[in-house]
Amino acid sequence: MPYPLRLLGPVCLLVAGVLVCLPVAAAIPAGFDAQFSVDRSGMPLGTTRFTLSRGDKSGCWVYRGQANPNMLVRMFLGNVTDESQFCMVNGTVRPQRFKHHIDGKPKKSYTLVFDWSTMQATYDSEAGKHRVYKLVDGAQDPLSLQIAARRWVAASAQPAKLGEKTFQMIDDDGVSPYRLGVSNGGTIDTRGGRYDTLKVARVGKHSHALAFWLAKSADWIPVQVRQLKDGNAAFTMKLDALKR
């Protein structure tokens, strides 16, 4: 894999006696393989693996998450798989197909197929439910949203000062605004290394919300993820190993 340009830091030029620094274009997406341990209040729940790899077409990618619960958790919840197929179009993340599958849960398992020529997304559940949603420019699926958020952070000369941004996310309920805010995430110690991070989290009161700790020195890949449900931590994922 080519050395990410973003890690070279900003380009600095001396203009009229003044040093001006310009951000280098972000090298995201770039492939990776990350493995996490998952727990809730210190109780191990299993492992999760996220991979980002090139797709069949130029400029297209496949982002995949595979949750593997331990034996105790598997009694109540089967394996969970999410997969987003997306392409980079004019510098924008554009999802093409998203699939969410939970073993033994056909009503909660579904596929979204995006048709940007008609600005429609087709939803089909494994239980046979069919819907058509109207797309909006920039709409992201639950996984491609992470890539779009990382690019937002990486493209800034001062990521810690970005503040907030509203993305449009589409899932089984259709399109809805998803506002993210950036703050200092501190230093995170993981089995996969020690990382200085920025925290990117959903803003406002929501029944479900995610927070990501993005590693400054590792292409802004998440090294810790926390899901909140009704204000309480539902689970925490922490990096075990990372390959880039």
N, C-alpha and C positions, 0 to 999 in steps of 0.2 A: 504494500500500500504506500503511495507517495506520502512524504512527510507533510502533515497538514500545514498549510500556509499560515493559519491563524496562530499557530504556536510560535511563529517567528516574531510576533509582537507587532506594534504599529510601525508604519514607515514614517520616519521623521525627516523633514526638509528644512533647510535654513532659508527663509524667505524674508528679504529686506531686514536681515539682522534678527529676525524672530524665528524661534524654533517652532515649527508647526508639525504636529503628529496626526497622521491619517490612519484610520483602522484598515487592516488588511482584510480582504474579502474572506468571509467565513468558509471553512472547508467542511461544511455540513450540508448534506449527509456524507458520512464516511463509515464504512462497515465496522461492526464490532460484535463481540460475543460476551455478554455479561451474565454472571450467575449470582443469585441472591439467596440468602436465608430469609424466611418469613416467620414472624412471631407476633403474638398478641399478648401484651403485658408480660413479656418474658417467657411465655409458653410457646415452644416451637410448633409451627403449623406445617412446615414443609419447605420446599424450595421453588424458585422461579427462575426461568432463563429467558433472556431477551436477546434476539439476534437481529442485526440489520445487514442485509446482503443485497447485491445487485440483482435486478430483475432480468427478464428475458429481452427487454428492449433498452436501447440506449437512454440514459437519463431516468430510468425507472428503478424502483427499489422495493424490497419486501421487508417489512418490519414485523417480527413475530414474537409473541410472548407465550410461554408455556408454563402454567402453574402445576406443580406436582405436590399435592397435599400428602402428609404422612398418613399412616394407617388409621389413626384415630379420627382425623379430620375426613378421610375418604369415606367413612361410614355415613357422613352427612352431606358431603359435597364431592362430586367427581372431579377429574382433571379438567382444567379450564384452559382453553386455547384461544388466543386472539391473533388475527393476522391482518395487516394492512398492506395492500399493494398500491403504491403511489408513484407519481412521476413528477419531475421538476419541469415546470412550464413557465418560461420567462421569469425564472428566479423564484417562482411560487410553488409551494407544496400543493399538489393536486391529487387527492385520493381517487383511486379507480375502483377498488373493491375492498370491502371490509367484512371479516367473518368473526363472529363470537360464538364459541361452542362450549357448553358445559355437559359433560357426560351425564346422560340420564335426565336432562332437563330440556326437552324439545321446545317448550314454550318460551324459555329464556335464551335459546340459541337461535341466531339469525344471521342473515347475510345482507349487506348493502352493496348495490351495484350503481356506480355513478355514471350518468350520461351528461357530460358537460355541454354537448351540442344542443340538447333540449333543456338543460338546466333542471334535470330531474334525477332523483335517486330512488331506486326500487328496493323495497324492504320485503324480505321473505323469511318467515320463521320456519324452523324445522317442524313445527306443529301445523304448518299449512297456512298461516296468516299472511296476507299479501297487502302491501300499501305502497303508494307512490308519494314521495315528498318533493316539494319544490326546493331547489338548491338556491343558495346565494353565493356571490363571489367570495372566495376565500374559505368556504366551508371545509371543515376538517372532520375526519372520523376520530374516535377516541384514542387511537394510536398515532395517526399522522399529526394530531394536535401536539404531541410531544416533540416531534421533529420541527414543526413550525415554531414552537416556543423556543427551542434550542437555537434555531436560526435567528430569531428575534434578539436573543441575548448575545449571540456570537457576533452579530453584525454591528454592535454598538461599541464605540470607543470607550464608553464608561457604563458598562452593564449594570453596576450597582445603583446607578442613578436613573434607570429606565422608568421606574414608577409602575404604572399599570397599563394593560392593554386588553381590549376585548376581542376575543376570537369567536368565530361562529362554529359550533360543534354539532354534528349530526349523529344520532344513534337511533335506537329503536323507537324513541319518542318523537323523532323529527329534529328540526334545526332549532337551536337555542343559543343565546349568548353565553360565553364562558370567559369570565374576566379573570386575568392572572395578574399578580403583583410580585415584584422582585424585592428581596431584602437580603441582608447578609446572613449566610447560612453557617458561618463559622468553620472550624476544622472538624472533619468527620473521620474518625478512626474506624476502619473496616478490616476484615480479613484480607481484602484485596488491596489494601494500601491506606495511606493517610492522605486526605485531600482537603484543600481549601475550597469552599463552596459558596455558591449563591443559592438562596432558597426561592423557588418559584411556586407559588401557591394560589389556589382559587380564592378570590376575594368575595366577601359578603357571607351571609348566613344561608347555608344549603344543607339539605339532609345528607348529601354525600359530597365529599370534596377530597381532592388529592393535593399533596405537597411534595415537591421534588427538590432534592439537594443536588445541584449540578456542579460537577468538578471543573474548576477553572483550568487545570492542566491536562485534562483528558477530553478535549473536544466537547465540553459541557454535557458529557454523558451523566445520567443520574447515578449516584452512588448510594443514595438512600431515598426511599419513597414511603410516605405515610398516608394511609387513607383514614379519613374521619367520617363517622356515621353518627348523625344526630349529636354532633359535638364531641364525640368520644373516639379515641383511636381504635379503629377496627383491626388494623394490622400495620406492621412496619416491615419493609424490605430493606435489607442491608447487603451491600456488595460482598461477595466471597471471592470472585475472580473476574478479571477483565482482560480480554484479548482485543487488540486493535490492528 
